[in-house]
């Protein structure tokens, strides 16, 4: 009998209130009284793509420096303001943003708002803290990139395919660039990007809306807005003229690996939902196509995956595989490419499409069950997906994707377009 189409899931809208302060700060309040906790998130619209030429890693460096001293805060005092009251804090840097995320009991909200405004306005970058955090970042590079057998590979696949766009710079940076940096370089970068008109403040959880508005006005409104505009990346990434092959080597690479990369549209593209569905079909869990085909049935690969790495600017579609023991990399690469292109050539069965939609919806809704997850989802929508209201339209767009949509976007971005192949093998050891 014919497959029954999946019923669209009715998702209650996320209530939010949004306004922009006179100094340019975007502020979004997301009430949720499910628990007596509240998340404060400040997302700065600066990432690795904004690092100065020859100074890769600056945005990542400031992820660390923002926890150092300010005019009225001691170094590491954010830990005291969060962890000592039963909360937590975190931060991350991507190609497009640097985000700071805090979660505390709701009766500590005012102190946290003051502290976030304080480090926005009064961070005190001195030589000692610059040098100490530079050393921390360099050690992180050694631990994450140089030491793991596949560290060089994972660090390269999201940046090396680009020819002209500053996404060519890896988020973590390069040690030689960090070593060449001076304190004046660092303070100039901070003054340029860490400012209210280049930030989004999201408060999600248990709060009184009137009191929250008053506190935001009290602590954030006085933060000055610089007279100079925020620089924006205007470089584009034209379509690649030809296929390229890049050979990388590393130590202790027991099994060779390969990555195939194609250019993708920005996250705001109407094609983004279908590309997310395609990625889930290919590598969303144990039952995904790449796992079933390459890892289990054909046993060509020890691992295989596909990522729709969509960004504020041009993104990448990246297929990866690590060869199974004794399997030639050429055979693994051919199998990987064939399985990915099958999505462009054959329609997805209705049951399989319904399964991955359920997976993605479940993941999104589970994330929203906590104030920190809800706040992050709203911030991501506001900063990267065209507006905060995308939190209430994005899941419907996923549910509306058809098998024909998946086939169409895979043909558009993979069929007949140029790709970059990155092969990763054991480096030759000098005798």
Secondary structure by P-SEA (a helix, b strand, c coil): cccccccccccccccbbbbbcccbbbbbbbbbccccbbbbbbbbccccccccccccaaaaaaaaacccccccccccccccccccccccccccccccbbbbbbbccccaaaaaaaaaaaaaccccccaaaaaaaaaaaaaaaaaccccccaaaaaacccccccccccccccccccaaaaaaccaaaaaaaaaaccccccbbbbbbccccaaaaaaaaaacccccccccccbbbbccccccccbbbbbbbbbccccbbbbbbbbbbbcccccaaaaaaaaaaaccccccccccccccccccccccccccccccccbbbbbbbbbbcccccaaaaaaaaaaaaaccccccccaaaaaaaaaaaaaaaaaaaccaaaaaaaaaaaacccccccccccaaaaaaaccaaaaaaaaaaccccbbbbbbbbccccccc
